[in-house]
Amino acid sequence: DANESKLDLDIDWPGVFRHAQSVSKTNPFWNELSGSNPFVHDIAASNRNENNKRLSILKEKPYLFSKISSNRDSLDSSGDELDIDCLLRRTSTRRSGRSKSVSDFLDIVDNRRFNSQKAVPQKTSASDMTWLQNDREAYKMAWLSHRQLTRSCLDLEAMSHSPGWAQTQATDIHVVCKLNHEGGSVQLPDSDINIHVPVGHVLPGEFQEVGLKAILNPPLACNNELSSTISPLIELTLSNLNTSEAIFLEVKVAAKVKNDPLSQVMSEIVCFFSLNKEGPFKKLENCYIYQDTIQVKLTDLSHVMYAVIAVQANKIQPPVTNVWDYIHRTVSVGIYGPKYIHPSFTAVFTVFGHNYIPGKLTICDIKKGGKSMPPVVFQLWGKHTFLLEKPQDLNISLMSCDPDFQVKMEDQSKNIKKEELKTGEMVRRQFLFSMLGCREMHFFVFLVQIKILKSSQVTQFHVTTPDPAPKLSGIINRSKRLQNRKEIKSAPWLLIPTIKYPKFQDKTLSVNTYGVALKTVLRQNKIDYLLEYFKGDTIALLGEDKVKAIGQTKVKEWYVGVLRRKIGLVHCKNIKVISKEQAMDTADSELTTRNLVEQIALPFKKLTYIYSVVLSTVSESVYDWRALAEVLGYSHMSLDDFNEAHIDKESERVAHVVKKMKQDCHANKKKRLFLYELIVALLKIDCQGLVVRLTQDTIILTSAVKLGKSWRELAEKLARLTRQQIEAYEVPHHGKNGAVALEMMWKPAYDFLYTWAAHYGDGYRDVLQDLQSALDKMKNPVTKQWRELTGALILVNCMEVLRASAFSKMEEE
């Protein structure tokens, strides 16, 4: 609202500057001061030249900063509502906008790679600061927004060798929400930290701006022998203190008081509160605890407040040595690394004293080549939680599961002292990875193992790295242009690739090879995915590749064929292969592309999946939400159907479409299956790479569930694991009795299969075929009853003929 903005900035700017001019005459340090402060430069300059044209933009438009830009397509990645790009463009037509880091460019390529509806990218300058020094107007804008907009000041020569070190950006995780007298709730993103504002908290017509921020390192004063923090330090800000109702802080914590009488009497979960970040902190009485969640009533309100949840003991009574002995404490660890991997990169193992693991973390002590690097922002690659009954010395090991990569010898194992855990602060350990030889870069899997030094307890989990950095040659010409920055300023850096998803064509399959049945095969007990036929039938063969799979009793070689509108396997020895020209009657072997897609996706009706993984994988890999919405039956959907949380990025819009379909399928469970319909839709927009990834992930998960304790036999056949190696996979999942419960046996099975499959890289067909062969050779093959793996092999073998028939002719633009 323009009137509200005017109230905040209703200042007599000419009067202010006239007053400042009078000050300059009596201040002996004025000239030096004006040289370093861009806000007083204009005033000093105006004393020397009344007709100076370099006047502050604030003098001409004092309300400029109150205007919220309507250009939501800004390339700015910070949380600032002020469109700094727009402001910089307004100041002068000869300026090129704010400087952008390589991370910004890579983000833009990722987010907009396949979105042809976006505007042409702006021209941007190289990442140096000389243009700011020569352009004080732009420098003012950058200086004003510094708290929320991180600048990238890069060594361009070093950056050209290792783009990963250029990934600097704002990382403070905080949220601000404006509420009226009806109240509401505010949640810190990706956390279990909430503020609940009741109805009537402020008067009708008034507003309350609630801010939440998590400070990862809690106050040291709250961590001692009698107290231990179990949440981050929470900063709460309020804009309006004219209130009539208290507010409630709700936090899910990482500890629970033990059930024994001594622990229940001697300790409790409390909330410490202060008006200052450094303290002193006092214990609040208005707390309600339910299982692992605490709700605190805040009555003593201030503009800025700090709260932290802790476990407090009345006293330490032997044999108890500290407050940890009274509680079941969950420790959270996160593995952080660069956004893209490089031939040499650092992974950071981080231990948190609470269960809030941020998605990004600023690392300030990275060293490269013996030199300290500037602070960089690392992404969360993986996380894990485990029970730690008391502070103990830990040993951390990282081991690559890929022979192409290794951990630096001296970095393979590192220790964390129990005294570091007692402080409640983050504890970090760095591990340097490097690639062996000059092989092609690719993502890989590594194992993280946590050992408690004075016991046999071992916790381990696997982490998958991100992909290598996109080749920048098509985006940045790094040879001479990095040295000649004037050339860069005069030409756009970005060449954002665009693609239009092909239109699915429902037509008859184009088949080149057929087979004539040499015998009749009819089965009393029907077997999924195996064809039945009469002698003399002409069967269309969807490719000449053979599939190895178990039949009634034996493992055989099969072709993928079509007969009487059904897709399935036909034994290679039972047919004579002929060409298209030799086939006499092919009417029974015809099939449309629509029927093909619907049939090869049938295994997904019975496969196990993790919804959150499917959602994130699809939202990151589909680049046009409209194309996906159309094939899912939501062609009527428009941007008006999205709320504000889903319109900033294409990935968020895609996720919204997937969530909508999931809700609709859940509402009609009897007729609709989520994963099946999603795979059909992805095949219809030719996202075969994504379908393959989902196929492999769900097959591995379902196989692990089907195998149970039989995974040990499979591990011996597939990878020749020893008994000790098998036990190493099971140890992290041991229960209280020192063994893996039968219903939890799928977890070590999944860990093994995931690690085994990672060695194949992009060889998804080999993964599925080798898994099928190994399962078939077991003493009691699960594949005799569970045939979905066979169906998945049919799927991957039909992809070429599907693409050739359904997307053979692209529509010319």
Secondary structure, DSSP 4 states (H G I P E B T S, - for coil): -HHHHHHHT---HHHHHHHHHHHHHH-TTHHHHHHH-HHHHHHHHHHH-TT-S---HHHH-TTGGGPPPS-TT----SS-SS-HHHHHHHH-TT---S---HHHHHHHHHHHTT-TTSPPPPP---S-SHHHHT-HHHHHHHHHTTTTS------HHHHHH-GGGG-------EEEEEE-TT-EEEE-TTSSEEEEE-TTSB-TT--EEEEEEEESS--GGG-BTTEEE-SPEEEEEES---BSS-EEEEEE-SEEE-SSHHHHHHEEEEEEEESSTT---EE-S-EEEETTEEEEEE-S--SEEEEEEEEEES---TT--SGGGGEEEEEEEEEEE-SSB-SEEEEEEEEESSS---SEEEE---EETTEEPPPEEEEEEEEEEEE-SS---EEEEEEESSTTEEE-GGGSEEEE-HHHHHT-S-EEEEEEEEE-TTPPP---EEEEEEEETTSS-EEEEEEE--PBPPPGGGT---SSTTT-HHHHHTS---------PPPP---B----EEEEESS-B--SS--TTB--B-TT-EEEES-S--EEEE-SSSEEEEEEEEETTEEEEEEGGGEEEEETTT-S--GGG--BHHHHHHHHTGGGGS----HHHHHHHHHHH---HHHHHHHTT-TT--GGGS-GGGSS-HHHHHHHHHHHHHHHHHHTTTT--HHHHHHHHHHHTT-HHHHHHHHHHHHHHHHHHHHGGGHHHHHHHHH---HHHHHHHHGGG--TTSS--GGGTHHHHHHHHHHHHHTTTT-HHHHHHHHHHHHHTSSS-GGGT--HHHHHHHHHHSHHHHHHHHSSSPPP-
